[in-house]
Amino acid sequence: MLHAYLRALMLALAMTAGALTLGLLGYRYLNDESWIDALVDASMILGGMGPVTTLRGTGAKLFASFYALFSGIFLIGTAAVLLAPWLHHVLHKLHADDPKAK
């Protein structure tokens, strides 16, 4: 049981690192920000807070729009990954997988 939770946590952390890297590179190269400013903007968007620096250019604004939409969907996906082992355990406790339990 603990193994499933840890595996889900590691997957969620890897997903978050990938999403943060995507945002970091997008802000770095499309908005011409320093690495630390790009990290702050990507983290803030991924966390649902919004960008910190002013967006310069159409490419940066389009990227920020799509990254914000992606971040909203990403939050739901990450929550599903983290809740899946717990929900699976609950369904087993309720014998939802046993057709004779009815």
C-alpha positions as CSV (number, residue, x, y, z in Angstrom):
1,M,0.0,0.0,0.0
2,L,2.7,2.4,1.0
3,H,4.6,1.4,-2.2
4,A,1.6,2.6,-4.3
5,Y,1.4,5.9,-2.6
6,L,5.2,6.5,-2.9
7,R,5.0,5.5,-6.6
8,A,2.2,8.0,-7.2
9,L,4.0,10.7,-5.3
10,M,7.2,10.1,-7.4
11,L,5.1,10.2,-10.6
12,A,3.4,13.5,-9.5
13,L,6.8,15.0,-8.7
14,A,8.2,14.0,-12.1
15,M,5.2,15.4,-13.9
16,T,5.6,18.7,-11.9
17,A,9.3,18.9,-12.8
18,G,8.4,18.4,-16.5
19,A,5.7,21.0,-16.5
20,L,7.9,23.4,-14.6
21,T,10.7,22.8,-17.1
22,L,8.4,23.5,-20.0
23,G,7.3,26.8,-18.5
24,L,10.9,27.7,-17.6
25,L,12.1,27.2,-21.1
26,G,9.1,29.0,-22.6
27,Y,9.5,32.1,-20.4
28,R,13.2,32.1,-20.8
29,Y,13.2,32.0,-24.6
30,L,9.9,33.6,-25.6
31,N,9.9,36.4,-23.1
32,D,13.7,36.8,-22.9
33,E,13.8,36.5,-19.2
34,S,16.7,35.6,-16.9
35,W,16.6,32.0,-15.7
36,I,15.5,33.0,-12.2
37,D,12.7,35.3,-13.5
38,A,11.5,32.5,-15.9
39,L,11.5,30.1,-13.0
40,V,9.4,32.5,-10.9
41,D,6.9,33.1,-13.7
42,A,6.6,29.4,-14.5
43,S,6.1,28.5,-10.8
44,M,3.5,31.2,-10.3
45,I,1.5,30.2,-13.3
46,L,1.8,26.5,-12.5
47,G,0.6,27.3,-8.9
48,G,-2.3,29.3,-10.2
49,M,-1.1,32.7,-9.1
50,G,-0.3,34.4,-12.5
51,P,2.8,35.9,-14.0
52,V,5.1,38.3,-12.1
53,T,6.9,40.0,-15.0
54,T,5.4,41.9,-17.9
55,L,5.0,39.8,-21.0
56,R,6.8,41.3,-24.0
57,G,5.7,40.3,-27.4
58,T,3.0,38.2,-29.0
59,G,4.8,34.9,-28.7
60,A,5.3,35.4,-25.0
61,K,1.6,36.3,-24.5
62,L,0.4,33.3,-26.5
63,F,2.8,31.0,-24.6
64,A,1.6,32.4,-21.3
65,S,-2.1,31.8,-22.3
66,F,-1.5,28.2,-23.4
67,Y,0.7,27.5,-20.4
68,A,-2.0,28.8,-18.0
69,L,-4.6,26.6,-19.6
70,F,-2.2,23.7,-19.5
71,S,-1.6,24.4,-15.8
72,G,-5.2,24.2,-15.0
73,I,-5.6,20.8,-16.7
74,F,-2.3,19.7,-15.2
75,L,-3.6,20.4,-11.7
76,I,-6.5,18.0,-12.3
77,G,-4.3,15.3,-13.7
78,T,-1.8,15.6,-10.8
79,A,-4.6,15.4,-8.3
80,A,-5.9,12.2,-10.1
81,V,-2.5,10.6,-9.9
82,L,-2.2,11.4,-6.2
83,L,-5.7,10.2,-5.4
84,A,-5.7,7.0,-7.5
85,P,-4.0,4.7,-4.9
86,W,-6.2,5.9,-2.1
87,L,-9.4,5.5,-4.2
88,H,-8.2,2.1,-5.3
89,H,-7.8,1.1,-1.7
90,V,-11.2,2.4,-0.8
91,L,-12.8,0.4,-3.6
92,H,-11.1,-2.7,-2.4
93,K,-12.3,-2.1,1.1
94,L,-15.9,-1.8,-0.2
95,H,-15.4,-5.0,-2.3
96,A,-16.3,-3.1,-5.4
97,D,-14.3,-5.5,-7.5
98,D,-16.0,-8.6,-6.1
99,P,-19.2,-9.6,-8.1
100,K,-20.2,-12.0,-5.3
101,A,-20.3,-9.2,-2.7
102,K,-23.7,-8.0,-3.8
